[in-house]
Amino acid sequence: MVEEVQEELVGLLEEIALDDSQVVLYNDDINTFDHVIELLMKVCKHEALQAEQCAMLVHYKGRCVVKKGSFDKMKTIHNKLSISGLTAEVE
């Protein structure tokens, strides 16, 4: 019984650790607001207002966390954003 509980706790802790990644989008002088907003809606599944707010934060602050989740999912999102010309990284 104790071993089962310990195994379950270890599994939960591993899941929490894996969900601790985020995609950070950085400002550039190349991409338009419309392009960034469109990609955030398409790739990150943002609503229009959320995508617009993230684009504004990136423009004025230089960066914005646009998505959080498991490393594998964040790496996929990062790749799609990068292929589309945006500057992003997984942290």
N, C-alpha and C positions, 0 to 999 in steps of 0.2 A: 504494500500500500504506500509506504513512504517513498519507495523507489519510483512508483508511478507518478506521484505528485512532483518529485524532483525532476523527472524527465519532462513532465508537462511544463514546469516552470522554466526549464532550460529552453524548451521549444518556444515559449512565449517571449523570453528574453532575446532569442535569436531573431524572431520576427520583428521585434521592436527595433533592434539594431539595424536590420535590413531596410526598414522603413524610414531611416534617418538621413536620406539623401534629398538634395534639392537641386533644381535647375535655376541658375542665375543668368539673367539676360543682361548684356552690357550695351551701353550706348555706342553708336557709331554715326558717322556723317554720311553714310551711304543709303541706308534704308529709309523709306518714307513711313510716316505714321500709319497710313493705310495698309501698307505691306505688313508691318509689325502686328497691327491689330488683327488682320486677316489670319496670319499664321498662329497667333495666340488662340484665336477662336478655333481654328482647324486642328492644330497639333495638341494644344493644352486643354481643349474643350472649355475655354473660357466663354462666359456670356459677353456680349458686346461691351457693356459698361465696364466689366472687370478687365477686359483686354485693353480698353482705352485708358483706364487708370494705370495699368502696368506700363503701357507705352509712355504715359506722361511721367511716371516715376523714373523710368529708364532715362528719359530725355533730361529731366531736371536733376536727378540724383546720381546718374551715371550707371546705375544698376538696379535690379529688382529681382527678388525671388519670384519666379512665375509658376513653379510647381514643386510639390513635395511628395515623396513616396519612396518606394523601394528602389534600390540602386539600378536594377535591371530596367525598370520602367522609366526612370529618369535618364538613363543612358540612351534609351530609344528616343525619348523626346528631344534630348540634346542633339542627337544625330540628325533628326528631322529638321530642327531649327537651323543647325549649322549648314546642312545641305542647301537650305533655302536662303542662305546668305547672312543669317543673323549671327552675332557673336554671343556665345553662351558657354557655360561650363557646368559640370556636375560637382557639387561640394558634398 
